[in-house]
Amino acid sequence: MSTTETQRGSEWLERGGLRPTRQRLSLATLLIGDGKNRHVTAESLFEASRLTGEKVSLATVYNTLKAFCDAGLMREITVDGTKSYFDTYTADHPHFYWEDSQSLSDAPASELEISRLPNAPEGAEIASVDVVIRLRRK
């Protein structure tokens, strides 16, 4: 990893108020070091980390992704009850879920129209609306 990529990772952690431990910095650099947004699973990030030679456990990857989400650096997108993706682009936007490859990609927010939502139950408020559009190739 280049000095520029590592610097991006360090600055990203700083924005989230997170201490730049060796493992956090390594994972942050993998996630945003090239300046691009991405969607990862804990398993895919673990594998990418392993390929760089970084010694990090899968449990540490899960805990670190949770810390990144808690700090507002990432969003967790749940596709079904068993699969979560983590998105480095935190603005509200819809997603496409590709069933054949089990991958997540951004959908164009400008094309999404939600004209009406149900009222929240008494004593609750709507915190957010996540839109995941499941796709199957023809």
N, C-alpha and C positions, 0 to 999 in steps of 0.2 A: 504494500500500500504506500502511496506517495505521501510526501509531507503535506501537500495541499489537501488530499483526502482526509488525512488524520486531523488536520487543522479544522476542516469542516465538521468532522465528528465531535471534536472538542468544543467548538463554538455551539453546536447543536445541544450538547449536554448542558453547557452553561446557560443557554436560553431556558432550559427546563429546570434549572436550579439543581441539577444532579452532579454529584461528585464524580469526576472522571476516573473511575477505577480502571485498571488494565482491561478487564473483561467488558465493561460498559463502553469504553473507548473503541475497543476492537469491533464490537457489534454495531455501534453507532457509525463507525467508518464504513463498514460493509453496507449499512442501510442507506446512508446519505452522502458518503464520501465523493461519489461521482456527480453530486448535485441533482440527481434524478429522483423522482418519487417512485416508490415501489410498494407492492403488496407481497407480504411474506407470511408463511406459517412458521411456527416455532421450529418445526422439523426442517423446513427449507433453509432457515437461517442457521440452524445448528450444522447442517451439512455444508453450507457455504463457509462457515467458520472453520469447520474441520479441514476443508480443502486448503485453507490458508495456513494451516499448521497451528492455529490457536487452540489451546487446551481450555475448553469450556464444556460443562455438562449440559445436557438437555434441560435439566431442572433450572440451571442458571439462566439459560436462554429464556425459558418461560418467565422466570422471576424478573429478568431484565426487561422483557417486553411489557410486562405489567407495570413496572416502574416507569417506562417510557410513556405508556398510556396515562398513568396517574399524573405525570408531569405535563401532560398536554402535548407531547411531542408526536404521538401516534394515536390512531383510533383503532379499536378492535371492531371488526366486522364479522358477525356470526352468520354463517350461511345456513347451517342447520345445527341441531343440538350437539353435534360432535366435531364440527370443523370451524375454527376461527382463523381469520386472516388479520394481519396487522398492516395498516396503511400509513405511510409517512405523510400523505397529503391530508391535513386535518380539517380543511374547509368542508362544509356540507356538500355532498355530491352523491349521485347514484352510482351503482356498480352493475356490471355484467358479471354473472357467474357462468363460466363455461363448463357444462356438465361433463363433457368428454375428457377434458384435460384437468378438470378440477382446479381451474385457475380463476382469478378475479382480475378484472380490469375496470378502469373508470368508464362510466357512461357519460354522454354529453348532458351536463346539467341544464343547458339552455333548451333542450328538447323535452324536458320533464315538466309536466303540469299537474299539480295536485290541487284540484279546485275546492276540495272540502275534506275536512277530517272530522271524525266523531268527537263529541264533547268528552272531555276527560271525566272520569267518575268524581263524585263529591270528595273533596279533600285532596285531589291530585291535580297535577298539571303536566302537560306534554313537555318532556325534556328534549326529545329529538325524534325525528322520523328517519328511519333507515330504509332505503330502497335498494333491493337486490333483485335484479331481473335475471332469471335463470334462462340460459340459452342452450339449445340443442342444435347441432349441425344437421342440415338436410341431407 
